[in-house]
Amino acid sequence: MVLVACGPFTPSDSVAFEPLSDLLEVVARDRPDVCVLFGPFLDAKHEQVESCQLLSPFSDVLQLCLRTIIEGTRSAGSQLVLVPSLRDVSHDFVYPQPPFPFPFPDLPKEDRAVPAPKFHFSP
């Protein structure tokens, strides 16, 4: 089974990642073999980003998002493919777009172990 979802993963009035949390509950319940998540993970067109109301740097908000994904999918056993968007505020917006940096600093060793890493960062 393959589950595919596209961001943004926040409501328009906050960066609480509530839609992402709801999606992660579905992943934990259904346990897909592969889960492909397309950005934007933090949308450049988000109201708080455009009006400079975020209290944390963009990279910190992205790390919170990815940490939420890591923790929320740990028990599912799914392979995760994370694909950035041109509208991801903390990522290069050139085309072709480079993948997220790998290994992600917060990625636990068991999630990136060879031969079958759990997380794949795609361009």
Secondary structure, DSSP 4 states (H G I P E B T S, - for coil): -EEEEES--S-TT----HHHHHHHHHHHHH--SEEEEES-SSBTT-HHHHTT--SS-HHHHHHHHHHHHHHHHTTT--EEEEE--TTBTTS---SSPPPPPSS-TT--GGGS-SSS-SEEE--
